[in-house]
Amino acid sequence: MPSSFLDFSVQIALLFLSATFLITVFKVIKGPTLPDRVLALDLLVAAAIGFTAVLGIKTGFTLYLDIAIALGLVGFLATVAFARFILARGQTEETEGGDVQPSIEAKEIVTESKAPAQKQTASKKTSTKRTSAPKPKTKKASTPRKTTPKAKS
């Protein structure tokens, strides 16, 4: 009885994971915005981890669990890379015509990043208005060191 219950549970888990995989692939293709697609790709990685874990349980090989752990690490790094790409791009919302509108957060980030550049240009303008440059400080001349000849060996 326990082995038949385990086989039944594995089949149900594979069925649900297959349905999740298909729905998520549809979301990756059809997703309205780029962050939705990135989230769907992250869910695909989670479904693949589930597949490998269930196959590890079904076959009894522990190697599948190591593969699932490695896949989780790679999936995490890919999600972070995609998130940084979206943040650097600053575009998250698409309109009906396919044009991308920057989000409010992205507009704030862009204005904050431009503020230091404006300060630098302002400081350059003030530095060009100076009539004379400050004189560099000079060191007092020190007496030269006396060197002693080394003994020949």
C-alpha positions, 0 to 999 in steps of 0.5 A, spaced: 500 500 500 505 505 501 508 504 494 502 505 491 500 511 494 507 514 493 506 512 485 499 515 485 502 522 489 508 522 484 503 522 478 499 527 481 505 531 482 507 531 475 500 532 473 500 539 477 507 541 475 506 539 467 500 544 468 504 549 471 509 549 466 504 550 460 501 555 464 507 559 465 510 558 458 504 561 456 505 567 461 512 568 458 510 569 451 503 573 452 505 577 459 503 584 458 510 587 461 517 585 462 516 584 469 511 579 468 515 575 464 521 575 468 516 573 474 514 567 469 521 565 468 522 565 475 516 560 476 519 556 470 525 555 474 521 553 480 517 548 476 523 545 473 526 544 481 519 541 482 520 536 476 527 534 478 525 533 486 519 529 484 523 525 479 529 524 484 523 521 489 520 517 484 527 514 482 531 514 488 537 517 486 539 523 490 543 526 484 537 529 482 536 533 489 543 536 487 541 538 480 535 541 483 539 545 488 544 548 483 538 549 478 535 554 484 542 557 485 542 559 477 535 561 477 536 566 483 542 569 479 538 570 473 532 573 477 537 578 480 540 579 473 533 580 470 531 585 475 537 589 475 536 590 467 529 592 468 531 597 474 537 600 469 532 600 463 527 604 467 521 601 463 516 597 466 509 599 463 506 598 456 500 601 453 495 599 448 500 601 442 506 597 445 509 603 447 513 603 454 511 608 459 516 609 465 514 607 472 513 613 477 519 609 481 523 609 475 522 617 474 524 618 481 530 614 480 532 618 473 531 625 477 535 622 483 541 620 478 541 626 474 541 631 480 549 629 482 551 631 475 547 637 475 551 639 481 558 637 478 556 642 472 554 647 476 561 646 480 565 646 473 561 653 472 564 656 478 571 653 477 571 657 471 569 664 474 575 664 478 580 669 476 586 666 479 588 659 481 590 658 489 598 657 489 600 650 491 604 650 498 611 648 497 615 644 502 621 647 505 628 644 503 630 639 507 638 637 508 640 631 504 641 625 507 648 623 508 650 616 506 655 611 508 659 607 503 657 599 504 663 595 506 665 590 500 665 583 502 
